[in-house]
Amino acid sequence: MPATAQHPPIEGVVASIIEVADSKTMYLEIDQEGKKQWVGAKLADIKQGDRVRVAPGAIEMQNFTSKSLGRTFDMLLLASDVKKL
């Protein structure tokens, strides 16, 4: 699961959210005009349907496995910050 690149900022609408309270993280599926992208970030007051911006510099991970979810994401952006617009 090597990091492949640092990503530019992205904006879109939250299509779905998976919260992992034990680890204080969340996984957001962000819809960018039809292109969906999963983003991992710290828990924040963000809800499905919110428009958000992922800070520049997110790390793109291929085949990222979340042990807490028991799920592997083909591609996931690990973000330091996600803000509601």
C-alpha positions as CSV (number, residue, x, y, z in Angstrom):
1,M,0.0,0.0,0.0
2,P,2.6,2.6,-1.0
3,A,1.8,6.2,-1.3
4,T,1.8,7.2,-4.9
5,A,1.4,11.0,-5.0
6,Q,0.3,14.1,-3.2
7,H,-3.0,15.4,-4.5
8,P,-4.1,18.9,-5.4
9,P,-7.2,20.2,-3.6
10,I,-10.6,18.8,-4.6
11,E,-14.1,20.0,-4.1
12,G,-17.4,18.1,-4.3
13,V,-20.5,16.9,-2.6
14,V,-20.4,14.2,0.1
15,A,-22.2,11.2,-1.3
16,S,-21.7,9.0,1.7
17,I,-19.9,8.9,5.1
18,I,-18.5,6.1,7.2
19,E,-17.5,7.2,10.7
20,V,-15.0,5.3,12.8
21,A,-15.6,6.8,16.3
22,D,-13.0,4.6,18.0
23,S,-10.2,6.0,15.9
24,K,-11.8,9.5,15.5
25,T,-11.7,9.2,11.7
26,M,-14.2,9.2,8.9
27,Y,-14.2,8.1,5.3
28,L,-16.0,10.4,2.8
29,E,-17.1,9.5,-0.6
30,I,-17.0,12.8,-2.5
31,D,-18.8,13.3,-5.8
32,Q,-17.0,15.6,-8.1
33,E,-19.6,16.1,-10.9
34,G,-20.0,12.3,-11.4
35,K,-16.4,11.3,-10.5
36,K,-16.4,9.7,-7.0
37,Q,-13.4,9.7,-4.7
38,W,-12.9,8.2,-1.2
39,V,-11.1,10.4,1.3
40,G,-10.0,9.5,4.8
41,A,-9.8,12.3,7.4
42,K,-10.2,13.1,11.1
43,L,-13.8,13.3,12.3
44,A,-15.5,16.6,11.6
45,D,-19.0,18.1,11.5
46,I,-19.7,17.0,7.9
47,K,-22.9,15.4,6.7
48,Q,-24.1,13.6,3.5
49,G,-25.0,16.3,1.0
50,D,-22.5,18.9,2.3
51,R,-20.2,20.6,-0.2
52,V,-16.6,20.2,0.9
53,R,-13.0,21.0,0.0
54,V,-10.1,18.7,0.7
55,A,-6.9,20.5,1.5
56,P,-4.0,20.3,-1.0
57,G,-1.3,17.7,-0.2
58,A,-3.6,14.7,0.5
59,I,-1.7,11.5,0.0
60,E,-3.0,9.2,-2.6
61,M,-2.9,5.5,-1.4
62,Q,-3.5,2.6,-3.7
63,N,-5.2,-0.6,-2.3
64,F,-5.6,1.0,1.2
65,T,-6.9,-1.5,3.8
66,S,-8.8,-0.1,6.7
67,K,-8.5,-2.7,9.5
68,S,-11.3,-1.0,11.5
69,L,-13.7,-1.3,8.6
70,G,-12.4,-4.6,7.2
71,R,-12.4,-3.0,3.8
72,T,-9.9,-2.3,1.1
73,F,-10.3,0.9,-1.0
74,D,-8.8,0.7,-4.5
75,M,-7.7,4.3,-4.1
76,L,-8.0,6.5,-1.0
77,L,-6.9,10.1,-0.4
78,L,-5.5,10.5,3.2
79,A,-6.3,14.2,4.0
80,S,-5.0,16.4,6.7
81,D,-8.1,18.7,6.4
82,V,-11.6,18.6,5.0
83,K,-13.7,21.7,5.3
84,K,-17.4,22.3,4.7
85,L,-18.0,25.1,2.1
